[in-house]
Amino acid sequence: MSTSDRNWDERYFRGDTPWDSGRPSAELVRILSEFHLPRGRALELGCGTGTNAIYLAQKGFEVTAVDCAAPALAQARAKGAAAGVTVEWIQGDVLRFRPTSAPYDFVFDRGCYHCCREVDLAGYLETHRHTTRPGSWCLVLAGNPNDGEAGGPPRVQGSQLVAEFEPLYRLLVLREFHFEDAGGARGPLGWSCLMQRR
């Protein structure tokens, strides 16, 4: 996440993290199964406590995972060690993440973009520009306003999402799904947006 968005450290200290289901995103699992993405270098933006990054590592990806919240990354490191996987955990602001390593083959974002776009969309997209190459895959899961319910994550219209990513990526799939909340409860309506770098 972005350090300028809100106090993420405090939310993790308090356990105020309804988005942290403790299980890999069902939509990530489905996309990997349906599209058979090549197992290369993967980057997760806003990894939280690391559940999805660990899942990607278990599925054969070489994973880097970034988050600004130190308490979340402490949990992620412990979970990764317990799972016996290797993940490069980085504390950083996804709006300003500019690695010097080779571009990633797959970028995953479960609920980071819809927060960052309200703070610094240009900075967030510049992170994508620096971390991908033509042909890189990207899966973004974002809040969807179509259910009309109060609460939940920030929401973005599907047309806005496409317009914001379209200059950099080619849209492959845009469909509705439901996030999972803590305990596996059905969460808010979301967008699943699979893209490939132009």
Accessible surface in RSA format (square Angstrom, percent):
REM  Atomic radii and reference values for relative SASA: ProtOr
REM  Chains: A
REM  Algorithm: Lee & Richards
REM  Probe-radius: 1.40
REM  Slices: 20
REM RES _ NUM      All-atoms   Total-Side   Main-Chain    Non-polar    All polar
REM                ABS   REL    ABS   REL    ABS   REL    ABS   REL    ABS   REL
RES MET A   1    19.40  10.0  19.40  12.8   0.00   0.0  19.27  16.4   0.14   0.2
RES SER A   2     0.30   0.3   0.00   0.0   0.30   0.7   0.00   0.0   0.30   0.4
RES THR A   3    88.33  62.8  63.38  64.3  24.95  59.5  50.30  67.6  38.03  57.5
RES SER A   4    65.85  55.6  32.92  43.9  32.93  75.9  43.11  91.8  22.74  31.9
RES ASP A   5    31.20  21.9   8.30   8.3  22.89  54.1   0.22   0.5  30.98  30.9
RES ARG A   6    91.94  38.6  73.82  37.6  18.12  43.2  43.62  59.6  48.32  29.3
RES ASN A   7    96.80  66.8  81.45  78.7  15.36  37.0  35.52  85.5  61.29  59.2
RES TRP A   8    10.10   4.1   7.59   3.7   2.51   5.9   7.59   4.0   2.51   4.1
RES ASP A   9    50.45  35.3  48.99  48.8   1.47   3.5  13.99  32.9  36.46  36.4
RES GLU A  10    69.92  40.1  69.06  52.2   0.86   2.0  19.26  37.2  50.66  41.4
RES ARG A  11    49.75  20.9  49.75  25.4   0.00   0.0  13.80  18.9  35.95  21.8
RES TYR A  12    20.88   9.7   9.99   5.7  10.89  28.3   4.39   3.3  16.48  20.3
RES PHE A  13   151.19  75.6 116.91  72.4  34.29  89.2 120.32  73.0  30.87  88.3
RES ARG A  14   138.88  58.3 100.30  51.1  38.58  91.9  58.50  80.0  80.38  48.7
RES GLY A  15    55.52  68.5   0.00   N/A  55.52  68.5  28.21  77.4  27.31  61.2
RES ASP A  16    53.20  37.3  46.34  46.1   6.86  16.2  17.80  41.9  35.41  35.3
RES THR A  17    20.54  14.6  14.49  14.7   6.05  14.4   1.49   2.0  19.05  28.8
RES PRO A  18    68.20  49.7  61.56  56.1   6.65  24.2  67.67  55.9   0.53   3.3
RES TRP A  19    63.88  25.6  60.21  29.1   3.66   8.6  57.90  30.9   5.98   9.7
RES ASP A  20    39.48  27.7  26.52  26.4  12.96  30.6   9.75  23.0  29.73  29.6
RES SER A  21    15.14  12.8   3.85   5.1  11.28  26.0   0.00   0.0  15.14  21.2
RES GLY A  22    55.87  68.9   0.00   N/A  55.87  68.9  24.74  67.9  31.13  69.7
RES ARG A  23   122.11  51.3 118.23  60.3   3.88   9.2  33.75  46.1  88.36  53.6
RES PRO A  24    47.19  34.4  40.82  37.2   6.37  23.2  40.82  33.7   6.37  39.6
RES SER A  25     2.09   1.8   1.10   1.5   0.99   2.3   0.88   1.9   1.21   1.7
RES ALA A  26    58.49  53.8  50.79  78.4   7.70  17.5  54.65  77.0   3.84  10.2
RES GLU A  27     5.85   3.4   4.02   3.0   1.83   4.4   1.35   2.6   4.50   3.7
RES LEU A  28     0.00   0.0   0.00   0.0   0.00   0.0   0.00   0.0   0.00   0.0
RES VAL A  29    55.90  36.8  54.93  49.7   0.96   2.3  54.93  47.7   0.96   2.6
RES ARG A  30    96.81  40.6  91.93  46.9   4.88  11.6  42.29  57.8  54.52  33.0
RES ILE A  31     0.00   0.0   0.00   0.0   0.00   0.0   0.00   0.0   0.00   0.0
RES LEU A  32     5.89   3.3   3.45   2.5   2.44   6.1   3.62   2.5   2.27   6.1
RES SER A  33    70.84  59.9  57.44  76.7  13.40  30.9  30.41  64.8  40.43  56.6
RES GLU A  34    85.91  49.3  58.04  43.9  27.87  66.4  39.16  75.7  46.76  38.2
RES PHE A  35    67.42  33.7  49.80  30.8  17.62  45.8  52.93  32.1  14.49  41.5
RES HIS A  36   145.55  79.5 125.38  87.1  20.17  51.6  86.42  89.1  59.12  68.8
RES LEU A  37     3.94   2.2   0.64   0.5   3.30   8.3   0.80   0.6   3.14   8.4
RES PRO A  38    84.25  61.4  72.01  65.6  12.24  44.5  82.78  68.3   1.47   9.1
RES ARG A  39   105.73  44.4  71.60  36.5  34.13  81.3  37.97  51.9  67.76  41.1
RES GLY A  40    21.43  26.4   0.00   N/A  21.43  26.4  21.00  57.6   0.43   1.0
RES ARG A  41    50.53  21.2  50.53  25.8   0.00   0.0  32.12  43.9  18.41  11.2
RES ALA A  42     0.02   0.0   0.02   0.0   0.00   0.0   0.02   0.0   0.00   0.0
RES LEU A  43     0.04   0.0   0.00   0.0   0.04   0.1   0.00   0.0   0.04   0.1
RES GLU A  44     2.82   1.6   2.82   2.1   0.00   0.0   0.00   0.0   2.82   2.3
RES LEU A  45     0.00   0.0   0.00   0.0   0.00   0.0   0.00   0.0   0.00   0.0
RES GLY A  46     8.66  10.7   0.00   N/A   8.66  10.7   0.00   0.0   8.66  19.4
RES CYS A  47     8.78   6.6   0.00   0.0   8.78  20.6   0.61   1.6   8.16   8.8
RES GLY A  48     8.10  10.0   0.00   N/A   8.10  10.0   8.10  22.2   0.00   0.0
RES THR A  49     6.56   4.7   3.21   3.3   3.34   8.0   1.63   2.2   4.92   7.4
RES GLY A  50     0.32   0.4   0.00   N/A   0.32   0.4   0.00   0.0   0.32   0.7
RES THR A  51    20.86  14.8  16.08  16.3   4.78  11.4  17.31  23.3   3.55   5.4
RES ASN A  52    13.24   9.1  12.68  12.3   0.56   1.3   0.14   0.3  13.10  12.7
RES ALA A  53     0.00   0.0   0.00   0.0   0.00   0.0   0.00   0.0   0.00   0.0
RES ILE A  54    13.96   7.9  13.96  10.4   0.00   0.0  13.96  10.1   0.00   0.0
RES TYR A  55    26.16  12.2  25.92  14.7   0.24   0.6  18.55  13.9   7.61   9.4
RES LEU A  56     0.00   0.0   0.00   0.0   0.00   0.0   0.00   0.0   0.00   0.0
RES ALA A  57    17.67  16.2   3.51   5.4  14.16  32.2   3.52   5.0  14.15  37.5
RES GLN A  58   106.32  59.5  70.80  51.7  35.52  84.6  27.46  58.4  78.86  59.8
RES LYS A  59    94.06  45.9  81.51  50.0  12.56  29.9  28.68  25.8  65.38  69.6
RES GLY A  60    51.08  63.0   0.00   N/A  51.08  63.0  31.46  86.3  19.62  43.9
RES PHE A  61     9.44   4.7   0.00   0.0   9.44  24.6   0.46   0.3   8.98  25.7
RES GLU A  62   115.31  66.2 106.43  80.5   8.88  21.2  50.50  97.7  64.81  52.9
RES VAL A  63     5.43   3.6   0.00   0.0   5.43  13.1   0.24   0.2   5.19  14.1
RES THR A  64     5.38   3.8   5.38   5.5   0.00   0.0   0.00   0.0   5.38   8.1
RES ALA A  65     0.00   0.0   0.00   0.0   0.00   0.0   0.00   0.0   0.00   0.0
RES VAL A  66     0.00   0.0   0.00   0.0   0.00   0.0   0.00   0.0   0.00   0.0
RES ASP A  67     1.39   1.0   1.39   1.4   0.00   0.0   0.00   0.0   1.39   1.4
RES CYS A  68    10.49   7.9   3.39   3.8   7.10  16.7   0.54   1.4   9.94  10.7
RES ALA A  69     0.04   0.0   0.00   0.0   0.04   0.1   0.04   0.1   0.00   0.0
RES ALA A  70    42.64  39.2  38.17  58.9   4.47  10.2  39.81  56.1   2.83   7.5
RES PRO A  71    17.89  13.0   9.74   8.9   8.15  29.6  16.43  13.6   1.46   9.1
RES ALA A  72     0.00   0.0   0.00   0.0   0.00   0.0   0.00   0.0   0.00   0.0
RES LEU A  73     0.76   0.4   0.76   0.5   0.00   0.0   0.76   0.5   0.00   0.0
RES ALA A  74    59.88  55.1  48.75  75.2  11.13  25.3  53.26  75.0   6.62  17.5
RES GLN A  75    81.54  45.6  76.19  55.7   5.35  12.7  34.43  73.3  47.11  35.7
RES ALA A  76     0.00   0.0   0.00   0.0   0.00   0.0   0.00   0.0   0.00   0.0
RES ARG A  77   111.15  46.7 105.27  53.7   5.88  14.0  49.12  67.1  62.02  37.6
RES ALA A  78    65.27  60.0  51.04  78.8  14.24  32.4  60.04  84.5   5.23  13.9
RES LYS A  79    70.01  34.2  63.92  39.2   6.09  14.5  61.29  55.2   8.72   9.3
RES GLY A  80     1.58   1.9   0.00   N/A   1.58   1.9   1.58   4.3   0.00   0.0
RES ALA A  81    81.04  74.5  51.46  79.4  29.58  67.3  61.63  86.8  19.41  51.4
RES ALA A  82    94.79  87.2  50.50  77.9  44.29 100.8  62.67  88.2  32.12  85.1
RES ALA A  83    44.73  41.1  12.05  18.6  32.68  74.3  24.21  34.1  20.52  54.4
RES GLY A  84    68.31  84.2   0.00   N/A  68.31  84.2  35.04  96.2  33.27  74.5
RES VAL A  85    33.74  22.2  13.51  12.2  20.23  48.7  19.13  16.6  14.60  39.6
RES THR A  86   124.88  88.8 107.31 108.8  17.57  41.9  74.85 100.5  50.03  75.6
RES VAL A  87    14.64   9.6   0.00   0.0  14.64  35.3   0.40   0.3  14.24  38.6
RES GLU A  88    97.39  55.9  88.53  67.0   8.86  21.1  41.10  79.5  56.29  46.0
RES TRP A  89    35.32  14.2  16.94   8.2  18.38  43.2   9.99   5.3  25.33  41.1
RES ILE A  90    47.45  27.0  44.59  33.2   2.86   6.9  47.45  34.2   0.00   0.0
RES GLN A  91   105.66  59.1  79.24  57.9  26.42  62.9  22.98  48.9  82.68  62.7
RES GLY A  92    20.24  25.0   0.00   N/A  20.24  25.0  20.24  55.5   0.00   0.0
RES ASP A  93    19.22  13.5  12.51  12.4   6.71  15.9  11.28  26.5   7.94   7.9
RES VAL A  94     0.00   0.0   0.00   0.0   0.00   0.0   0.00   0.0   0.00   0.0
RES LEU A  95     0.98   0.5   0.09   0.1   0.90   2.3   0.09   0.1   0.90   2.4
RES ARG A  96   141.50  59.4 125.18  63.8  16.32  38.9  61.79  84.4  79.72  48.3
RES PHE A  97    18.90   9.5  15.31   9.5   3.59   9.3  18.90  11.5   0.00   0.0
RES ARG A  98    87.29  36.6  65.07  33.2  22.22  52.9  41.56  56.8  45.73  27.7
RES PRO A  99    34.32  25.0  11.19  10.2  23.13  84.1  20.92  17.3  13.40  83.3
RES THR A 100   149.17 106.1 109.16 110.7  40.01  95.4  83.37 112.0  65.80  99.5
RES SER A 101    55.23  46.7  30.84  41.2  24.39  56.2  42.28  90.0  12.95  18.1
RES ALA A 102    62.65  57.6  47.55  73.4  15.10  34.3  54.69  77.0   7.96  21.1
RES PRO A 103    55.43  40.4  48.82  44.5   6.61  24.0  49.95  41.2   5.48  34.0
RES TYR A 104     3.68   1.7   3.68   2.1   0.00   0.0   0.74   0.6   2.94   3.6
RES ASP A 105    29.96  21.0  29.44  29.3   0.52   1.2   7.75  18.2  22.21  22.2
RES PHE A 106     1.56   0.8   1.56   1.0   0.00   0.0   1.56   0.9   0.00   0.0
RES VAL A 107     0.02   0.0   0.02   0.0   0.00   0.0   0.02   0.0   0.00   0.0
RES PHE A 108     0.00   0.0   0.00   0.0   0.00   0.0   0.00   0.0   0.00   0.0
RES ASP A 109     0.00   0.0   0.00   0.0   0.00   0.0   0.00   0.0   0.00   0.0
RES ARG A 110    29.26  12.3  22.19  11.3   7.07  16.8   9.17  12.5  20.08  12.2
RES GLY A 111     6.91   8.5   0.00   N/A   6.91   8.5   5.13  14.1   1.78   4.0
RES CYS A 112     0.02   0.0   0.02   0.0   0.00   0.0   0.02   0.1   0.00   0.0
RES TYR A 113     0.00   0.0   0.00   0.0   0.00   0.0   0.00   0.0   0.00   0.0
RES HIS A 114     7.55   4.1   7.02   4.9   0.52   1.3   2.50   2.6   5.05   5.9
RES CYS A 115     5.07   3.8   5.02   5.6   0.05   0.1   0.32   0.8   4.75   5.1
RES CYS A 116     0.79   0.6   0.79   0.9   0.00   0.0   0.00   0.0   0.79   0.8
RES ARG A 117    48.62  20.4  31.11  15.9  17.52  41.7   1.82   2.5  46.80  28.4
RES GLU A 118   112.43  64.6  72.58  54.9  39.86  94.9  34.78  67.3  77.65  63.4
RES VAL A 119    62.50  41.1  28.65  25.9  33.85  81.6  33.58  29.2  28.92  78.4
RES ASP A 120    50.17  35.1  43.83  43.6   6.33  15.0  17.04  40.1  33.12  33.0
RES LEU A 121    45.83  25.5  41.09  29.4   4.75  11.9  41.09  28.9   4.75  12.8
RES ALA A 122    75.31  69.2  63.61  98.2  11.70  26.6  69.38  97.7   5.93  15.7
RES GLY A 123     9.88  12.2   0.00   N/A   9.88  12.2   9.31  25.5   0.57   1.3
RES TYR A 124     0.00   0.0   0.00   0.0   0.00   0.0   0.00   0.0   0.00   0.0
RES LEU A 125    29.45  16.4  29.45  21.1   0.00   0.0  29.45  20.7   0.00   0.0
RES GLU A 126    58.91  33.8  58.71  44.4   0.20   0.5  23.87  46.2  35.04  28.6
RES THR A 127     0.00   0.0   0.00   0.0   0.00   0.0   0.00   0.0   0.00   0.0
RES HIS A 128     0.03   0.0   0.00   0.0   0.03   0.1   0.03   0.0   0.00   0.0
RES ARG A 129   113.28  47.6 104.26  53.1   9.02  21.5  36.74  50.2  76.54  46.4
RES HIS A 130    88.79  48.5  67.48  46.9  21.31  54.5  44.78  46.2  44.01  51.2
RES THR A 131     0.58   0.4   0.00   0.0   0.58   1.4   0.58   0.8   0.00   0.0
RES THR A 132     7.55   5.4   0.00   0.0   7.55  18.0   0.00   0.0   7.55  11.4
RES ARG A 133    90.93  38.2  89.20  45.5   1.73   4.1  40.40  55.2  50.53  30.6
RES PRO A 134    93.34  68.0  82.18  74.9  11.16  40.6  82.46  68.1  10.88  67.6
RES GLY A 135    25.91  32.0   0.00   N/A  25.91  32.0  19.97  54.8   5.94  13.3
RES SER A 136     0.09   0.1   0.00   0.0   0.09   0.2   0.09   0.2   0.00   0.0
RES TRP A 137    44.30  17.8  44.30  21.4   0.00   0.0  38.46  20.5   5.83   9.5
RES CYS A 138     0.00   0.0   0.00   0.0   0.00   0.0   0.00   0.0   0.00   0.0
RES LEU A 139     0.00   0.0   0.00   0.0   0.00   0.0   0.00   0.0   0.00   0.0
RES VAL A 140     0.00   0.0   0.00   0.0   0.00   0.0   0.00   0.0   0.00   0.0
RES LEU A 141     0.26   0.1   0.26   0.2   0.00   0.0   0.26   0.2   0.00   0.0
RES ALA A 142     0.00   0.0   0.00   0.0   0.00   0.0   0.00   0.0   0.00   0.0
RES GLY A 143     0.04   0.0   0.00   N/A   0.04   0.0   0.04   0.1   0.00   0.0
RES ASN A 144     0.05   0.0   0.00   0.0   0.05   0.1   0.00   0.0   0.05   0.0
RES PRO A 145    36.98  26.9  25.33  23.1  11.65  42.3  25.75  21.3  11.23  69.8
RES ASN A 146    88.42  61.0  52.86  51.1  35.55  85.6  21.07  50.7  67.34  65.1
RES ASP A 147    46.26  32.4  15.58  15.5  30.67  72.5  22.07  52.0  24.18  24.1
RES GLY A 148    69.28  85.4   0.00   N/A  69.28  85.4  36.26  99.5  33.02  74.0
RES GLU A 149   117.41  67.4 105.13  79.5  12.27  29.2  34.76  67.2  82.64  67.5
RES ALA A 150   105.34  96.9  68.35 105.5  36.99  84.2  78.16 110.1  27.18  72.0
RES GLY A 151    56.21  69.3   0.00   N/A  56.21  69.3  40.49 111.1  15.71  35.2
RES GLY A 152    61.39  75.7   0.00   N/A  61.39  75.7  21.20  58.2  40.19  90.0
RES PRO A 153    29.94  21.8  18.93  17.3  11.01  40.0  26.78  22.1   3.16  19.6
RES PRO A 154    27.69  20.2  15.66  14.3  12.03  43.7  26.95  22.3   0.74   4.6
RES ARG A 155    58.62  24.6  36.17  18.4  22.45  53.4  25.70  35.1  32.91  19.9
RES VAL A 156     1.40   0.9   0.00   0.0   1.40   3.4   1.40   1.2   0.00   0.0
RES GLN A 157    89.20  49.9  88.79  64.9   0.40   1.0  26.36  56.1  62.84  47.7
RES GLY A 158     8.44  10.4   0.00   N/A   8.44  10.4   5.54  15.2   2.90   6.5
RES SER A 159    88.46  74.8  69.53  92.8  18.93  43.6  56.91 121.2  31.55  44.2
RES GLN A 160    78.10  43.7  74.07  54.1   4.03   9.6  25.18  53.6  52.92  40.1
RES LEU A 161     0.00   0.0   0.00   0.0   0.00   0.0   0.00   0.0   0.00   0.0
RES VAL A 162    37.65  24.8  35.08  31.8   2.56   6.2  37.45  32.5   0.19   0.5
RES ALA A 163    66.17  60.8  47.57  73.4  18.61  42.3  54.78  77.1  11.39  30.2
RES GLU A 164    34.51  19.8  25.92  19.6   8.59  20.5  17.83  34.5  16.69  13.6
RES PHE A 165     1.47   0.7   1.47   0.9   0.00   0.0   1.47   0.9   0.00   0.0
RES GLU A 166    62.46  35.9  60.85  46.0   1.61   3.8  37.56  72.7  24.90  20.3
RES PRO A 167   103.90  75.7  72.12  65.7  31.78 115.5  83.14  68.6  20.76 129.0
RES LEU A 168     9.34   5.2   7.95   5.7   1.39   3.5   9.20   6.5   0.14   0.4
RES TYR A 169     0.79   0.4   0.27   0.2   0.52   1.4   0.27   0.2   0.52   0.6
RES ARG A 170   115.64  48.6 115.64  59.0   0.00   0.0  42.71  58.4  72.94  44.2
RES LEU A 171    61.92  34.5  41.67  29.8  20.25  50.9  41.74  29.3  20.18  54.3
RES LEU A 172    58.03  32.3  26.00  18.6  32.02  80.5  29.55  20.8  28.48  76.6
RES VAL A 173    29.03  19.1  23.71  21.5   5.32  12.8  29.03  25.2   0.00   0.0
RES LEU A 174    57.19  31.9  26.45  18.9  30.74  77.3  26.45  18.6  30.74  82.7
RES ARG A 175    61.03  25.6  55.94  28.5   5.09  12.1  38.32  52.4  22.70  13.8
RES GLU A 176    81.00  46.5  60.61  45.9  20.38  48.5  22.04  42.6  58.96  48.1
RES PHE A 177    19.32   9.7   9.55   5.9   9.77  25.4  19.32  11.7   0.00   0.0
RES HIS A 178    57.52  31.4  45.49  31.6  12.03  30.8  37.24  38.4  20.27  23.6
RES PHE A 179    10.54   5.3   9.17   5.7   1.37   3.6   9.83   6.0   0.71   2.0
RES GLU A 180    25.41  14.6  25.38  19.2   0.03   0.1  20.30  39.3   5.10   4.2
RES ASP A 181    37.47  26.2  37.47  37.3   0.00   0.0   7.98  18.8  29.48  29.4
RES ALA A 182    56.51  52.0  44.43  68.6  12.08  27.5  45.07  63.5  11.44  30.3
RES GLY A 183    71.70  88.4   0.00   N/A  71.70  88.4  39.03 107.1  32.67  73.2
RES GLY A 184    28.90  35.6   0.00   N/A  28.90  35.6   2.97   8.1  25.93  58.1
RES ALA A 185    55.22  50.8  44.24  68.3  10.98  25.0  55.22  77.8   0.00   0.0
RES ARG A 186   182.81  76.8 147.71  75.3  35.10  83.6  63.45  86.7 119.36  72.3
RES GLY A 187     8.79  10.8   0.00   N/A   8.79  10.8   3.58   9.8   5.20  11.7
RES PRO A 188    26.65  19.4  20.36  18.6   6.28  22.8  26.03  21.5   0.62   3.8
RES LEU A 189    17.92  10.0  16.73  12.0   1.19   3.0  16.73  11.7   1.19   3.2
RES GLY A 190     0.00   0.0   0.00   N/A   0.00   0.0   0.00   0.0   0.00   0.0
RES TRP A 191    26.92  10.8  26.92  13.0   0.00   0.0  26.92  14.4   0.00   0.0
RES SER A 192     0.00   0.0   0.00   0.0   0.00   0.0   0.00   0.0   0.00   0.0
RES CYS A 193     0.26   0.2   0.26   0.3   0.00   0.0   0.00   0.0   0.26   0.3
RES LEU A 194     0.00   0.0   0.00   0.0   0.00   0.0   0.00   0.0   0.00   0.0
RES MET A 195     2.97   1.5   2.97   2.0   0.00   0.0   0.09   0.1   2.88   3.8
RES GLN A 196    32.91  18.4  32.67  23.9   0.24   0.6   4.78  10.2  28.13  21.3
RES ARG A 197    40.41  17.0  32.69  16.7   7.73  18.4   0.00   0.0  40.41  24.5
RES ARG A 198   127.72  53.6  93.82  47.8  33.90  80.7  69.03  94.3  58.69  35.6
END  Absolute sums over single chains surface
CHAIN  1 A     8272.8       6004.3       2268.5       4522.8       3750.0
END  Absolute sums over all chains
TOTAL          8272.8       6004.3       2268.5       4522.8       3750.0
